[in-house]
Amino acid sequence: MVQFEPSDGAKHDLAPVTYLPGASPGMKRRSPLEGRGDATQIVVAAQPTDSEATAGEPMAGADEFDSAEERERAEKLLLSRLRSRSLSEAEAFSILEATDIDPQEASDIVAHFSELKYIDDHKLADQIIHSHHQRKGLGRTGVEAEMRRRRIHQFVIIEKLEELPDDEAERAIDLAVKRVAQLSRFDDETADRRLTGFLMRKGYTSSAVRAAVKTALATRTGSSGSGVRFR
């Protein structure tokens, strides 16, 4: 900044250039008109250079670069987990919570992966129905419990359970009859208790379990007798 300060003498001549405190010491201090004390004095306030103004400040874009790196690491972590098994949206978000990205970034990544169908609660629910209901023979309650354990969306659970066939009683009887053949060395009371526990763990309702156990025990050889079995 340049300020003009008239002296007591002539008002139209120029005087030496002087610098305010803090001016750069490397700048020239002499003027071609130095020595004429009756001239107007020019006072120059030295301005900081670009390098001085930015000294000690972080580089522009450094934060954005770090954020991009953190997001890339988080996405790679999630992809590695998805190679091992399918994940629900809630499970994926929990994995990202353990990283350094903020919750909004985690939500964006989960949403992006869902758009790409890398994460799909509906498909995961279908996998559970196939593995637990069809292959392992779990009842409706058992299938629902597994879906909840995997933190699938509630509306998806309701939708998938409604799609299950209404054959709970028949499936329980089929399992009980197959199982009772392995209990031939036990008496009816012990077999009853073991069958009941087996079906309850499978997630069948109490009414379906009672009917299935009764039917299965009736198929045992000699069930019309005393029901005594020796171990």
PyRosetta script that sets phi, psi and omega in degrees:
from pyrosetta import init, pose_from_sequence

init()
pose = pose_from_sequence("MVQFEPSDGAKHDLAPVTYLPGASPGMKRRSPLEGRGDATQIVVAAQPTDSEATAGEPMAGADEFDSAEERERAEKLLLSRLRSRSLSEAEAFSILEATDIDPQEASDIVAHFSELKYIDDHKLADQIIHSHHQRKGLGRTGVEAEMRRRRIHQFVIIEKLEELPDDEAERAIDLAVKRVAQLSRFDDETADRRLTGFLMRKGYTSSAVRAAVKTALATRTGSSGSGVRFR")
pose.set_psi(1, 134.2)
pose.set_omega(1, -179.5)
pose.set_phi(2, -108.9)
pose.set_psi(2, 128.4)
pose.set_omega(2, 177.7)
pose.set_phi(3, -120.4)
pose.set_psi(3, 139.4)
pose.set_omega(3, 179.0)
pose.set_phi(4, -103.4)
pose.set_psi(4, 121.8)
pose.set_omega(4, -179.4)
pose.set_phi(5, -122.1)
pose.set_psi(5, 105.7)
pose.set_omega(5, -179.1)
pose.set_phi(6, -64.3)
pose.set_psi(6, 139.4)
pose.set_omega(6, 177.4)
pose.set_phi(7, -93.0)
pose.set_psi(7, -176.0)
pose.set_omega(7, -179.0)
pose.set_phi(8, -73.4)
pose.set_psi(8, -20.3)
pose.set_omega(8, -176.7)
pose.set_phi(9, -88.9)
pose.set_psi(9, -135.4)
pose.set_omega(9, -177.8)
pose.set_phi(10, -65.2)
pose.set_psi(10, 147.4)
pose.set_omega(10, -175.2)
pose.set_phi(11, -103.4)
pose.set_psi(11, -2.0)
pose.set_omega(11, -173.5)
pose.set_phi(12, -114.3)
pose.set_psi(12, -7.3)
pose.set_omega(12, 178.9)
pose.set_phi(13, -93.5)
pose.set_psi(13, 159.1)
pose.set_omega(13, -178.6)
pose.set_phi(14, -99.6)
pose.set_psi(14, 143.5)
pose.set_omega(14, -178.8)
pose.set_phi(15, -109.5)
pose.set_psi(15, 178.2)
pose.set_omega(15, -178.8)
pose.set_phi(16, -60.4)
pose.set_psi(16, 153.0)
pose.set_omega(16, 176.7)
pose.set_phi(17, -86.8)
pose.set_psi(17, 123.8)
pose.set_omega(17, 176.4)
pose.set_phi(18, -123.0)
pose.set_psi(18, 157.6)
pose.set_omega(18, -175.2)
pose.set_phi(19, -113.3)
pose.set_psi(19, 142.0)
pose.set_omega(19, 176.9)
pose.set_phi(20, -69.8)
pose.set_psi(20, 158.9)
pose.set_omega(20, 176.9)
pose.set_phi(21, -54.0)
pose.set_psi(21, 137.0)
pose.set_omega(21, -179.1)
pose.set_phi(22, 99.0)
pose.set_psi(22, -7.2)
pose.set_omega(22, 179.6)
pose.set_phi(23, -67.2)
pose.set_psi(23, 155.2)
pose.set_omega(23, -178.6)
pose.set_phi(24, -65.3)
pose.set_psi(24, 126.6)
pose.set_omega(24, -178.0)
pose.set_phi(25, -66.8)
pose.set_psi(25, -16.6)
pose.set_omega(25, -177.7)
pose.set_phi(26, -82.8)
pose.set_psi(26, -8.4)
pose.set_omega(26, -176.4)
pose.set_phi(27, -79.9)
pose.set_psi(27, 147.8)
pose.set_omega(27, -179.4)
pose.set_phi(28, -67.2)
pose.set_psi(28, 139.3)
pose.set_omega(28, -176.6)
pose.set_phi(29, -107.4)
pose.set_psi(29, -5.7)
pose.set_omega(29, -174.5)
pose.set_phi(30, -101.9)
pose.set_psi(30, 150.8)
pose.set_omega(30, 177.6)
pose.set_phi(31, -120.1)
pose.set_psi(31, 151.5)
pose.set_omega(31, 177.1)
pose.set_phi(32, -59.0)
pose.set_psi(32, -18.7)
pose.set_omega(32, -177.2)
pose.set_phi(33, -106.2)
pose.set_psi(33, 19.7)
pose.set_omega(33, -177.6)
pose.set_phi(34, -62.6)
pose.set_psi(34, 140.4)
pose.set_omega(34, 178.7)
pose.set_phi(35, 108.9)
pose.set_psi(35, -14.5)
pose.set_omega(35, -179.9)
pose.set_phi(36, -96.7)
pose.set_psi(36, 96.5)
pose.set_omega(36, -173.9)
pose.set_phi(37, -74.1)
pose.set_psi(37, -10.4)
pose.set_omega(37, -177.9)
pose.set_phi(38, -93.6)
pose.set_psi(38, 9.6)
pose.set_omega(38, -176.7)
pose.set_phi(39, -96.2)
pose.set_psi(39, 166.5)
pose.set_omega(39, 176.0)
pose.set_phi(40, -69.0)
pose.set_psi(40, 134.5)
pose.set_omega(40, -177.0)
pose.set_phi(41, -93.7)
pose.set_psi(41, 132.3)
pose.set_omega(41, 177.0)
pose.set_phi(42, -100.4)
pose.set_psi(42, 123.3)
pose.set_omega(42, 179.2)
pose.set_phi(43, -109.2)
pose.set_psi(43, 120.2)
pose.set_omega(43, -177.0)
pose.set_phi(44, -108.7)
pose.set_psi(44, 123.2)
pose.set_omega(44, 175.2)
pose.set_phi(45, -93.0)
pose.set_psi(45, 116.9)
pose.set_omega(45, -177.4)
pose.set_phi(46, -67.5)
pose.set_psi(46, 134.3)
pose.set_omega(46, 178.3)
pose.set_phi(47, -97.8)
pose.set_psi(47, 142.8)
pose.set_omega(47, 179.5)
pose.set_phi(48, -65.2)
pose.set_psi(48, 143.4)
pose.set_omega(48, 177.1)
pose.set_phi(49, -73.3)
pose.set_psi(49, 169.1)
pose.set_omega(49, 179.7)
pose.set_phi(50, -60.9)
pose.set_psi(50, -38.8)
pose.set_omega(50, -178.4)
pose.set_phi(51, -68.6)
pose.set_psi(51, -36.6)
pose.set_omega(51, 179.4)
pose.set_phi(52, -71.2)
pose.set_psi(52, -35.7)
pose.set_omega(52, -178.5)
pose.set_phi(53, -66.9)
pose.set_psi(53, -30.3)
pose.set_omega(53, -176.0)
pose.set_phi(54, -100.5)
pose.set_psi(54, 0.6)
pose.set_omega(54, -178.4)
pose.set_phi(55, -63.0)
pose.set_psi(55, 133.3)
pose.set_omega(55, 177.4)
pose.set_phi(56, 83.5)
pose.set_psi(56, -7.4)
pose.set_omega(56, 179.5)
pose.set_phi(57, -92.1)
pose.set_psi(57, 147.7)
pose.set_omega(57, 179.1)
pose.set_phi(58, -67.4)
pose.set_psi(58, 152.0)
pose.set_omega(58, 178.8)
pose.set_phi(59, -63.6)
pose.set_psi(59, 140.5)
pose.set_omega(59, 179.0)
pose.set_phi(60, -61.1)
pose.set_psi(60, 133.4)
pose.set_omega(60, 178.2)
pose.set_phi(61, 85.7)
pose.set_psi(61, 0.1)
pose.set_omega(61, -178.2)
pose.set_phi(62, -64.5)
pose.set_psi(62, -42.9)
pose.set_omega(62, 179.7)
pose.set_phi(63, -63.4)
pose.set_psi(63, -40.8)
pose.set_omega(63, 179.8)
pose.set_phi(64, -64.1)
pose.set_psi(64, -37.7)
pose.set_omega(64, 179.6)
pose.set_phi(65, -65.5)
pose.set_psi(65, -43.9)
pose.set_omega(65, 178.6)
pose.set_phi(66, -62.6)
pose.set_psi(66, -41.3)
pose.set_omega(66, 180.0)
pose.set_phi(67, -63.1)
pose.set_psi(67, -40.4)
pose.set_omega(67, 179.1)
pose.set_phi(68, -65.5)
pose.set_psi(68, -39.2)
pose.set_omega(68, 178.2)
pose.set_phi(69, -64.7)
pose.set_psi(69, -42.4)
pose.set_omega(69, 179.5)
pose.set_phi(70, -63.5)
pose.set_psi(70, -41.0)
pose.set_omega(70, 178.8)
pose.set_phi(71, -64.8)
pose.set_psi(71, -41.2)
pose.set_omega(71, 179.3)
pose.set_phi(72, -62.7)
pose.set_psi(72, -42.1)
pose.set_omega(72, 178.0)
pose.set_phi(73, -63.9)
pose.set_psi(73, -40.2)
pose.set_omega(73, 180.0)
pose.set_phi(74, -65.1)
pose.set_psi(74, -41.1)
pose.set_omega(74, 179.3)
pose.set_phi(75, -65.7)
pose.set_psi(75, -39.7)
pose.set_omega(75, 178.7)
pose.set_phi(76, -64.7)
pose.set_psi(76, -39.8)
pose.set_omega(76, 178.0)
pose.set_phi(77, -61.9)
pose.set_psi(77, -44.8)
pose.set_omega(77, -179.0)
pose.set_phi(78, -65.6)
pose.set_psi(78, -39.2)
pose.set_omega(78, 178.2)
pose.set_phi(79, -63.6)
pose.set_psi(79, -39.9)
pose.set_omega(79, 179.2)
pose.set_phi(80, -63.8)
pose.set_psi(80, -37.5)
pose.set_omega(80, 178.1)
pose.set_phi(81, -68.6)
pose.set_psi(81, -37.6)
pose.set_omega(81, -179.3)
pose.set_phi(82, -69.3)
pose.set_psi(82, -22.8)
pose.set_omega(82, 176.6)
pose.set_phi(83, -70.0)
pose.set_psi(83, -24.9)
pose.set_omega(83, -179.2)
pose.set_phi(84, -82.5)
pose.set_psi(84, -42.5)
pose.set_omega(84, -179.8)
pose.set_phi(85, -163.5)
pose.set_psi(85, 164.6)
pose.set_omega(85, 177.2)
pose.set_phi(86, -70.7)
pose.set_psi(86, 151.2)
pose.set_omega(86, -179.8)
pose.set_phi(87, -128.4)
pose.set_psi(87, 145.8)
pose.set_omega(87, 170.9)
pose.set_phi(88, -79.7)
pose.set_psi(88, 167.1)
pose.set_omega(88, 179.1)
pose.set_phi(89, -61.3)
pose.set_psi(89, -40.9)
pose.set_omega(89, -179.2)
pose.set_phi(90, -65.6)
pose.set_psi(90, -39.8)
pose.set_omega(90, 177.9)
pose.set_phi(91, -64.7)
pose.set_psi(91, -41.5)
pose.set_omega(91, 179.5)
pose.set_phi(92, -63.3)
pose.set_psi(92, -41.8)
pose.set_omega(92, 179.9)
pose.set_phi(93, -64.4)
pose.set_psi(93, -37.3)
pose.set_omega(93, 178.6)
pose.set_phi(94, -63.6)
pose.set_psi(94, -38.4)
pose.set_omega(94, 177.8)
pose.set_phi(95, -63.5)
pose.set_psi(95, -42.4)
pose.set_omega(95, -178.5)
pose.set_phi(96, -71.6)
pose.set_psi(96, -26.8)
pose.set_omega(96, 177.9)
pose.set_phi(97, -62.2)
pose.set_psi(97, -26.4)
pose.set_omega(97, -179.1)
pose.set_phi(98, -78.4)
pose.set_psi(98, -6.2)
pose.set_omega(98, 178.8)
pose.set_phi(99, -93.8)
pose.set_psi(99, -173.8)
pose.set_omega(99, -177.2)
pose.set_phi(100, -91.4)
pose.set_psi(100, 0.4)
pose.set_omega(100, -179.0)
pose.set_phi(101, -80.4)
pose.set_psi(101, 156.8)
pose.set_omega(101, -177.4)
pose.set_phi(102, -80.6)
pose.set_psi(102, 163.7)
pose.set_omega(102, -176.4)
pose.set_phi(103, -57.0)
pose.set_psi(103, -36.5)
pose.set_omega(103, -179.6)
pose.set_phi(104, -65.9)
pose.set_psi(104, -40.6)
pose.set_omega(104, 176.5)
pose.set_phi(105, -62.5)
pose.set_psi(105, -41.2)
pose.set_omega(105, 178.9)
pose.set_phi(106, -61.8)
pose.set_psi(106, -42.9)
pose.set_omega(106, 178.5)
pose.set_phi(107, -62.9)
pose.set_psi(107, -39.7)
pose.set_omega(107, 179.4)
pose.set_phi(108, -64.2)
pose.set_psi(108, -40.6)
pose.set_omega(108, -179.7)
pose.set_phi(109, -66.3)
pose.set_psi(109, -44.7)
pose.set_omega(109, 179.2)
pose.set_phi(110, -61.7)
pose.set_psi(110, -42.5)
pose.set_omega(110, 178.7)
pose.set_phi(111, -62.8)
pose.set_psi(111, -41.1)
pose.set_omega(111, 179.1)
pose.set_phi(112, -65.0)
pose.set_psi(112, -44.5)
pose.set_omega(112, 178.9)
pose.set_phi(113, -65.7)
pose.set_psi(113, -31.6)
pose.set_omega(113, 177.3)
pose.set_phi(114, -69.0)
pose.set_psi(114, -38.8)
pose.set_omega(114, 177.1)
pose.set_phi(115, -62.4)
pose.set_psi(115, -35.8)
pose.set_omega(115, 178.8)
pose.set_phi(116, -81.1)
pose.set_psi(116, -2.3)
pose.set_omega(116, -179.6)
pose.set_phi(117, 68.1)
pose.set_psi(117, 18.2)
pose.set_omega(117, 171.6)
pose.set_phi(118, -71.0)
pose.set_psi(118, -30.6)
pose.set_omega(118, 177.1)
pose.set_phi(119, -122.2)
pose.set_psi(119, 126.8)
pose.set_omega(119, -176.7)
pose.set_phi(120, -152.7)
pose.set_psi(120, 107.9)
pose.set_omega(120, -178.9)
pose.set_phi(121, -63.7)
pose.set_psi(121, -33.1)
pose.set_omega(121, 179.0)
pose.set_phi(122, -65.2)
pose.set_psi(122, -45.1)
pose.set_omega(122, 179.5)
pose.set_phi(123, -66.5)
pose.set_psi(123, -38.2)
pose.set_omega(123, 178.2)
pose.set_phi(124, -64.0)
pose.set_psi(124, -40.4)
pose.set_omega(124, 177.6)
pose.set_phi(125, -62.8)
pose.set_psi(125, -39.9)
pose.set_omega(125, 177.4)
pose.set_phi(126, -63.8)
pose.set_psi(126, -38.4)
pose.set_omega(126, 178.1)
pose.set_phi(127, -63.4)
pose.set_psi(127, -39.8)
pose.set_omega(127, 179.7)
pose.set_phi(128, -66.6)
pose.set_psi(128, -40.6)
pose.set_omega(128, 178.2)
pose.set_phi(129, -61.8)
pose.set_psi(129, -42.1)
pose.set_omega(129, -179.1)
pose.set_phi(130, -67.3)
pose.set_psi(130, -46.3)
pose.set_omega(130, -174.6)
pose.set_phi(131, -78.3)
pose.set_psi(131, -37.1)
pose.set_omega(131, -174.4)
pose.set_phi(132, -97.6)
pose.set_psi(132, -36.0)
pose.set_omega(132, -178.6)
pose.set_phi(133, -86.8)
pose.set_psi(133, -49.0)
pose.set_omega(133, -175.4)
pose.set_phi(134, -81.7)
pose.set_psi(134, -41.9)
pose.set_omega(134, -176.7)
pose.set_phi(135, -88.8)
pose.set_psi(135, -46.0)
pose.set_omega(135, -177.8)
pose.set_phi(136, -88.8)
pose.set_psi(136, -12.4)
pose.set_omega(136, 176.6)
pose.set_phi(137, 78.3)
pose.set_psi(137, 22.0)
pose.set_omega(137, 178.2)
pose.set_phi(138, -67.8)
pose.set_psi(138, 145.3)
pose.set_omega(138, 176.2)
pose.set_phi(139, -79.2)
pose.set_psi(139, -177.5)
pose.set_omega(139, -177.3)
pose.set_phi(140, -59.2)
pose.set_psi(140, -42.8)
pose.set_omega(140, -179.3)
pose.set_phi(141, -64.9)
pose.set_psi(141, -40.0)
pose.set_omega(141, 179.2)
pose.set_phi(142, -65.9)
pose.set_psi(142, -39.6)
pose.set_omega(142, 178.1)
pose.set_phi(143, -65.7)
pose.set_psi(143, -42.9)
pose.set_omega(143, 178.8)
pose.set_phi(144, -62.5)
pose.set_psi(144, -41.5)
pose.set_omega(144, 179.8)
pose.set_phi(145, -62.0)
pose.set_psi(145, -39.7)
pose.set_omega(145, 179.5)
pose.set_phi(146, -67.8)
pose.set_psi(146, -39.3)
pose.set_omega(146, 178.0)
pose.set_phi(147, -64.1)
pose.set_psi(147, -39.5)
pose.set_omega(147, 178.7)
pose.set_phi(148, -67.7)
pose.set_psi(148, -37.6)
pose.set_omega(148, 178.7)
pose.set_phi(149, -62.1)
pose.set_psi(149, -34.7)
pose.set_omega(149, 178.7)
pose.set_phi(150, -84.9)
pose.set_psi(150, 3.3)
pose.set_omega(150, 174.1)
pose.set_phi(151, 59.8)
pose.set_psi(151, 40.1)
pose.set_omega(151, 174.9)
pose.set_phi(152, -72.7)
pose.set_psi(152, 148.4)
pose.set_omega(152, -180.0)
pose.set_phi(153, -54.9)
pose.set_psi(153, 140.6)
pose.set_omega(153, -176.5)
pose.set_phi(154, -59.3)
pose.set_psi(154, -41.9)
pose.set_omega(154, -177.7)
pose.set_phi(155, -65.7)
pose.set_psi(155, -29.8)
pose.set_omega(155, 176.9)
pose.set_phi(156, -70.7)
pose.set_psi(156, -41.6)
pose.set_omega(156, 178.5)
pose.set_phi(157, -59.2)
pose.set_psi(157, -48.0)
pose.set_omega(157, -179.6)
pose.set_phi(158, -60.4)
pose.set_psi(158, -44.2)
pose.set_omega(158, -178.7)
pose.set_phi(159, -61.8)
pose.set_psi(159, -44.8)
pose.set_omega(159, -177.2)
pose.set_phi(160, -71.1)
pose.set_psi(160, -35.9)
pose.set_omega(160, 178.4)
pose.set_phi(161, -67.1)
pose.set_psi(161, -33.0)
pose.set_omega(161, 177.6)
pose.set_phi(162, -68.7)
pose.set_psi(162, -23.5)
pose.set_omega(162, 179.4)
pose.set_phi(163, -80.3)
pose.set_psi(163, -15.8)
pose.set_omega(163, -179.3)
pose.set_phi(164, -67.4)
pose.set_psi(164, 140.8)
pose.set_omega(164, 178.3)
pose.set_phi(165, -65.7)
pose.set_psi(165, 150.9)
pose.set_omega(165, -178.5)
pose.set_phi(166, -86.7)
pose.set_psi(166, 67.6)
pose.set_omega(166, -177.6)
pose.set_phi(167, -128.2)
pose.set_psi(167, 32.0)
pose.set_omega(167, -176.6)
pose.set_phi(168, -57.3)
pose.set_psi(168, -47.4)
pose.set_omega(168, -176.7)
pose.set_phi(169, -64.7)
pose.set_psi(169, -43.8)
pose.set_omega(169, -178.8)
pose.set_phi(170, -64.6)
pose.set_psi(170, -40.5)
pose.set_omega(170, -180.0)
pose.set_phi(171, -66.5)
pose.set_psi(171, -38.5)
pose.set_omega(171, 178.9)
pose.set_phi(172, -64.7)
pose.set_psi(172, -41.4)
pose.set_omega(172, 179.2)
pose.set_phi(173, -64.4)
pose.set_psi(173, -43.4)
pose.set_omega(173, -179.5)
pose.set_phi(174, -60.5)
pose.set_psi(174, -44.0)
pose.set_omega(174, 178.6)
pose.set_phi(175, -65.6)
pose.set_psi(175, -41.6)
pose.set_omega(175, -177.4)
pose.set_phi(176, -65.3)
pose.set_psi(176, -41.3)
pose.set_omega(176, -179.4)
pose.set_phi(177, -65.2)
pose.set_psi(177, -40.5)
pose.set_omega(177, 177.9)
pose.set_phi(178, -67.2)
pose.set_psi(178, -37.6)
pose.set_omega(178, -177.2)
pose.set_phi(179, -72.8)
pose.set_psi(179, -35.7)
pose.set_omega(179, -174.6)
pose.set_phi(180, -64.9)
pose.set_psi(180, -24.5)
pose.set_omega(180, 178.6)
pose.set_phi(181, -64.7)
pose.set_psi(181, -24.4)
pose.set_omega(181, 179.4)
pose.set_phi(182, -86.4)
pose.set_psi(182, -2.6)
pose.set_omega(182, -176.6)
pose.set_phi(183, -113.2)
pose.set_psi(183, 24.5)
pose.set_omega(183, -175.3)
pose.set_phi(184, -64.0)
pose.set_psi(184, -24.4)
pose.set_omega(184, -177.6)
pose.set_phi(185, -83.1)
pose.set_psi(185, -5.5)
pose.set_omega(185, -178.6)
pose.set_phi(186, -102.3)
pose.set_psi(186, 152.4)
pose.set_omega(186, 175.0)
pose.set_phi(187, -72.0)
pose.set_psi(187, 169.5)
pose.set_omega(187, -174.6)
pose.set_phi(188, -61.1)
pose.set_psi(188, -38.6)
pose.set_omega(188, -178.2)
pose.set_phi(189, -64.5)
pose.set_psi(189, -44.0)
pose.set_omega(189, 178.9)
pose.set_phi(190, -67.8)
pose.set_psi(190, -40.9)
pose.set_omega(190, 178.8)
pose.set_phi(191, -63.7)
pose.set_psi(191, -40.4)
pose.set_omega(191, 177.8)
pose.set_phi(192, -58.6)
pose.set_psi(192, -48.4)
pose.set_omega(192, -178.0)
pose.set_phi(193, -63.1)
pose.set_psi(193, -41.8)
pose.set_omega(193, -178.6)
pose.set_phi(194, -71.1)
pose.set_psi(194, -39.2)
pose.set_omega(194, 177.5)
pose.set_phi(195, -64.0)
pose.set_psi(195, -42.0)
pose.set_omega(195, -179.8)
pose.set_phi(196, -61.7)
pose.set_psi(196, -47.3)
pose.set_omega(196, 179.1)
pose.set_phi(197, -62.8)
pose.set_psi(197, -39.6)
pose.set_omega(197, 179.9)
pose.set_phi(198, -61.1)
pose.set_psi(198, -47.6)
pose.set_omega(198, -177.3)
pose.set_phi(199, -72.1)
pose.set_psi(199, -35.0)
pose.set_omega(199, 178.2)
pose.set_phi(200, -64.8)
pose.set_psi(200, -39.9)
pose.set_omega(200, 177.9)
pose.set_phi(201, -66.2)
pose.set_psi(201, -25.4)
pose.set_omega(201, 177.3)
pose.set_phi(202, -76.3)
pose.set_psi(202, -11.0)
pose.set_omega(202, 177.0)
pose.set_phi(203, 92.2)
pose.set_psi(203, 23.7)
pose.set_omega(203, 177.5)
pose.set_phi(204, -89.1)
pose.set_psi(204, 151.9)
pose.set_omega(204, -179.5)
pose.set_phi(205, -69.3)
pose.set_psi(205, 158.8)
pose.set_omega(205, -177.2)
pose.set_phi(206, -62.6)
pose.set_psi(206, -36.9)
pose.set_omega(206, 179.4)
pose.set_phi(207, -66.5)
pose.set_psi(207, -41.3)
pose.set_omega(207, 178.5)
pose.set_phi(208, -67.0)
pose.set_psi(208, -35.5)
pose.set_omega(208, 179.8)
pose.set_phi(209, -66.9)
pose.set_psi(209, -44.8)
pose.set_omega(209, -179.2)
pose.set_phi(210, -61.2)
pose.set_psi(210, -44.1)
pose.set_omega(210, -179.6)
pose.set_phi(211, -66.3)
pose.set_psi(211, -39.8)
pose.set_omega(211, -177.8)
pose.set_phi(212, -68.9)
pose.set_psi(212, -41.2)
pose.set_omega(212, -179.7)
pose.set_phi(213, -65.8)
pose.set_psi(213, -42.2)
pose.set_omega(213, 179.2)
pose.set_phi(214, -61.3)
pose.set_psi(214, -44.3)
pose.set_omega(214, -180.0)
pose.set_phi(215, -65.8)
pose.set_psi(215, -42.7)
pose.set_omega(215, -178.0)
pose.set_phi(216, -65.7)
pose.set_psi(216, -43.3)
pose.set_omega(216, 179.9)
pose.set_phi(217, -64.8)
pose.set_psi(217, -29.6)
pose.set_omega(217, 179.6)
pose.set_phi(218, -69.8)
pose.set_psi(218, -18.6)
pose.set_omega(218, -179.6)
pose.set_phi(219, -87.0)
pose.set_psi(219, -8.6)
pose.set_omega(219, -178.8)
pose.set_phi(220, -68.3)
pose.set_psi(220, 141.1)
pose.set_omega(220, 178.3)
pose.set_phi(221, -63.5)
pose.set_psi(221, 129.0)
pose.set_omega(221, 179.4)
pose.set_phi(222, 77.2)
pose.set_psi(222, 19.3)
pose.set_omega(222, -178.4)
pose.set_phi(223, -67.3)
pose.set_psi(223, -18.3)
pose.set_omega(223, 179.4)
pose.set_phi(224, -78.6)
pose.set_psi(224, -11.0)
pose.set_omega(224, -178.7)
pose.set_phi(225, -86.5)
pose.set_psi(225, -145.4)
pose.set_omega(225, -175.8)
pose.set_phi(226, -73.4)
pose.set_psi(226, -19.4)
pose.set_omega(226, -179.4)
pose.set_phi(227, 77.7)
pose.set_psi(227, 14.4)
pose.set_omega(227, -179.5)
pose.set_phi(228, -85.7)
pose.set_psi(228, 131.1)
pose.set_omega(228, 177.4)
pose.set_phi(229, -127.1)
pose.set_psi(229, 148.0)
pose.set_omega(229, 179.8)
pose.set_phi(230, -107.3)
pose.set_psi(230, 138.9)
pose.set_omega(230, 179.9)
pose.set_phi(231, -81.4)
pose.dump_pdb("model.pdb")
